Amino acid sequence: MRIRNIKNNEERALAARWATEGSSPQAVERAVHFWTEVLPREPGYEPERQRVVEVEGRMVSHLCVVDREMQVGLATLRMGGIGTLITAPEHRGQGYGQALMKDTLAYLTAQGFDLSCLDSTFDFYQRFGYAAVMPRRQVRFEVKETLALDPLLAVRPLSAQEVPVLERLYERCWRGRVGALVRDGATWQWQLRNARDVVVAIDDGNQVRGYAVYGDQADQVWEAGAADTDAVAALLSHLARRAQQAGLDNFYVNLPADFAFVRLARALCSLEILEHVRPSAGWQARLLNVASVFAKLEPEFSVRLARSTQASWRGSLRLESEIGGVTLQVDRTGVRVDNRFQTQVVCYLPQTRLVQLLFGYLTVAEAAAAPGSQVPYKALPILAALFPPVVAYIAGLDWF
């Protein structure tokens, strides 16, 4: 057995067929097209990001590394996503997937990634240190009620020259949200090649005020963003007509409840907030380099502290985990990592709890009470200021 980079489109097509086992011929054809024609054209793509296990000259297992920048407030972390870990049906249960995961985590660490994320319905990844950090969130709209909206804006398909406008809208809507990925123009162009349909809400001057990206099913909207209530109303009305034409009573938008689009929609119609939580499934993450992560978080920690009831706190505390630790020094200039300081305030948190704090999935009290954690009572207030509960989310076009 050896682990290597993927070689050619023949191997990409084979992995695509493994990943769509049991699907319709159309779904298999779409997957093969994406893997052989679209994926290799992703900005920054390198063959070493598709890693495979070879046995007796044949590929038997595969995964894809996604190299993106992830936001945590003011900080930007290098995120190594794990996508499509799949083993040939006749070779499953022989440990090839585990071997590939161990090798890939070593690769990500050596390449300087800060953390790793993945989306899975299985608990397989917990053995590699991954923990749940982001539930799946959706908003359900009733077609009948949404059709009653009287929009002031028109909706039409996106034109190629309007992509920069979407880039600015995305930046406006998602800036600073924990979990959101950074997108530049090249990434937008690449993502839209694989999107089924993208529509935009426009005003009388033909200016784009909002957008929506359809999913594979008529009742699914991968992503949406809008500058104001008029744009939200126009897009919802258009989405409702599309769902009605498919004979559906409801449609779903993949957005969290606190997102601007959803908050504006509350003034227009009733809606239902859905959150799908499984302790060992959904979006999961693990830290790879504690020192690097916390160094990059210094500006964000300083802002969080200044906005909290602990703004006058001064001192230092040590955060330890099984994969490393840092000493945080707090003074009038803010929060910084400085391991030269000795402190008597030492907190131990398993890496799984530390990454859940980073994503706001757990409160500090919950993390401190978890098995394996050792957090002094006097450290709780300052930790709560640095790690407030937040709603982390990855926008739909960035799912992998």
C-alpha positions, -999 to +999 in steps of 0.1 A: +000+000+000+012+035-008-004+069-006+001+093-036-014+121-056-041+114-081-028+107-116-053+115-143-089+120-153-095+083-155-088+080-117-110+111-111-139+096-130-135+063-111-136+081-077-167+100-089-185+068-097-176+054-062-190+085-046-223+083-065-228+046-061-266+038-063-274+072-078-292+078-111-272+078-143-277+115-146-263+121-112-233+099-120-227+118-152-228+151-135-203+139-109-179+126-135-182+159-154-175+179-122-145+158-112-129+156-146-137+190-161-146+214-133-126+204-102-092+206-120-100+242-130-106+254-094-083+283-086-052+270-069-059+234-077-030+210-074-031+172-080-016+166-045-049+179-031-065+147-044-049+120-024-053+083-030-044+049-016-028+026-042-027-012-037-010-035-063-009-007-088-046+003-085-063+032-067-086+018-039-094+049-018-096+087-024-101+120-007-099+156-017-083+185+002-100+219+000-076+248+006-096+279+016-094+308+040-120+308+068-132+339+088-134+341+125-144+377+130-113+398+121-091+368+118-086+346+087-074+310+092-061+286+066-087+258+065-080+224+051-113+208+041-118+171+038-141+161+009-152+129-006-134+103+014-145+072-005-131+036-009-139+012-037-168-011-027-147-043-029-119-028-007-140-014+022-134-024+058-097-029+053-085+003+069-076+022+037-098+052+046-082+054+081-047+053+066-056+080+041-070+102+069-039+099+091-017+107+061-038+137+051-038+152+086+000+149+087+001+165+052-022+194+063-001+200+094+032+200+074+017+224+048+008+250+075-030+247+077-045+260+109-075+238+111-095+212+092-133+209+085-156+184+069-193+176+065-204+141+072-233+120+084-211+095+100-192+094+133-161+079+116-142+112+120-143+115+157-114+091+161-093+117+142-101+145+166-130+161+147-160+175+167-193+189+157-191+227+153-219+238+129-254+223+127-272+223+094-295+253+094-324+261+070-354+284+068-387+270+055-411+292+036-447+284+027-453+288-011-489+300-007-481+328+017-449+339-001-468+341-034-489+368-019-460+392-017-461+422-040-425+427-051-413+461-064-381+447-081-377+424-110-358+391-110-338+376-138-308+353-145-274+366-135-252+379-163-215+373-164-205+410-160-225+412-127-203+387-109-183+415-092-215+428-078-222+394-062-187+394-048-194+427-030-228+416-018-213+384-004-186+404+014-212+427+029-235+399+041-209+375+053-180+396+065-166+384+099-190+355+104-173+326+120-170+298+095-176+318+064-150+313+037-132+341+018-141+344-018-123+363-045-134+369-081-117+338-094-134+316-068-168+332-077-163+326-114-154+289-107-182+283-083-208+297-107-198+273-134-211+245-113-242+263-100-275+252-115-292+286-117-284+320-102-310+348-102-307+384-092-331+410-080-327+443-100-342+478-096-354+502-123-318+512-130-309+475-137-287+475-105-284+442-086-298+444-051-298+407-042-292+371-055-302+335-050-286+303-060-308+273-067-300+238-054-305+205-072-341+202-062-369+228-068-375+233-031-338+240-022-319+273-023-282+269-017-275+305-009-291+340-009-281+375-001-298+409-004-292+445+003-327+454+015-362+443+021-374+450-015-347+426-028-357+399-003-394+402-013-386+399-050-364+369-045-389+351-022-417+357-047-396+343-075-385+313-055-421+306-045-433+306-081-405+282-090-416+258-062-453+262-072-445+251-107-429+220-093-461+212-073-445+220-039-460+235-008-428+247+008-392+257-002-361+259+019-332+284+020-299+274+035-292+303+059-289+307+096-317+325+116-296+356+124-285+362+087-296+396+073-318+380+045-337+360+072-342+390+095-356+411+066-378+382+056-395+382+090-412+415+082-427+400+050-441+366+058-441+338+083-412+313+082-399+284+102-363+281+115-348+246+112-317+234+129-305+198+123-282+187+151-264+154+155-236+151+182-213+132+158-223+144+124-228+175+103-201+201+099-171+190+121-137+205+127-104+200+144-074+222+152-041+215+136-019+242+150-029+258+182-001+284+183-009+297+148-046+298+153-043+319+185-017+342+171-041+350+142-070+355+166-052+383+186-071+412+169-104+394+172-098+385+209-089+422+216-122+434+201-143+408+219-127+417+252-132+455+247-169+449+240-174+427+271-179+432+308-143+420+313-128+450+294-108+460+324-093+425+331-055+424+331-033+394+335-024+362+318-038+327+314-025+295+299-046+274+276-034+238+272-046+209+251-032+176+240-019+191+208-003+222+223-009+253+242-005+291+244-002+318+270-025+348+265-013+381+279-040+408+284-031+444+290-043+479+280-032+472+243-054+441+240-048+404+239-017+388+225+001+354+226+032+355+247+046+322+259+073+339+279+049+348+307+045+324+336+010+323+350-008+304+377-041+304+358-038+273+337-068+258+318-068+224+301-093+217+274-093+188+250-087+199+215-123+189+206-137+213+232-113+240+222-124+239+186-161+239+196-154+271+216-137+286+186-169+281+165-192+291+193-208+257+194-203+254+232-204+280+259-174+283+281-194+268+310-203+238+289-168+232+277-154+235+312-179+210+325-171+184+297-151+153+306-113+159+305-116+197+309-099+214+339-108+251+341-104+271+373-135+290+383-117+324+382-109+318+345-145+315+334-154+352+330-124+361+309-128+329+288-165+338+283-154+372+270-130+357+245-153+329+234-189+341+232-216+319+217-219+327+180-238+312+150-211+298+127-220+290+091-205+282+058-224+297+028-240+271+005-218+276-026-188+268-004-200+234+008-178+205+001 
